[in-house]
Amino acid sequence: MSALLQSFRRLTLLSSSNLVPALVGPSSTTTATTSNFHTSSTLSKQWNSRNTGPSRWLQLNKIVYPPQAPEETPRPAFVCHQKTNIKYSPKKMWYIASFVRGMSVDEALKQLSFVDKKGAATIKEAILEAVEMAVKRNNVEFRSNLWVAESFCSKGRVFKGFRRHGRGRFGEVEYKHCHYFVRLEEGAPPANYYPGREQKSGKQMLDEWVESMRKRKVINSL
């Protein structure tokens, strides 16, 4: 019982000395309440007026291109969309974001429905929102005639807190956020999204292996 009381005293000292401003509420009280241990107030504009995340990505939708000549290749329509301040690790989100690159919109939504990850639902929602923007704002005729041209994430805000351990000790914990960016382009997806990484047949891989074996050199030989 004495160890528990010592832990509460240390918790009170930490909250009163403002050592964790990300988790302390607006009123500087001397007692630690459980209602202050959340990050929603820190993400609100009352605490952070610049919490909306990056804005350059959405500026690409406002670019006005000059008219094209008749002999030029038609420029495909595209739309950029983003979701910011996602309560998810950027390292985990990267795998899902790179998974849907180069897929058509219908195929990406179908594949994301079977991904049992928290970030998959967020990316699926972002793609659906981007499709609505493309149809309503960018005059895209067919919803299914879109493919994921770019899909990536970046690191967001990181809030540091503490977690109580045994024997009156504390450990540091990080609350990570990330931003997700997607660009949909009109048309059919390319056969190979990554140039030079085409899928090879069994005969081609065998020929490459035989050629590499023939090019070997024995050390200290003529």
Buried (B, 14 or more C-beta within 10 A) or exposed (E): EEEEEEBEEBBBEBBBEEEBEBBBBEEEEEEBEEEBBEBEBBBEEEBEEEBEBEEEBEEEBEEEEEEEEEEEEEEEBBBBBBBBBBBBBBEBBBEBBEBBBBBBBBBBBEBBEEBEBBBBEBBBEBBBBBBEBBBEEBEBEEEEBBBBBBBBBBEBBEBEBBEEEEEBEBEEEEBBBBBBBBBBBBBEBEEEEEEEEEEEEEEEEEEEEEEEEEEEEEEEEE
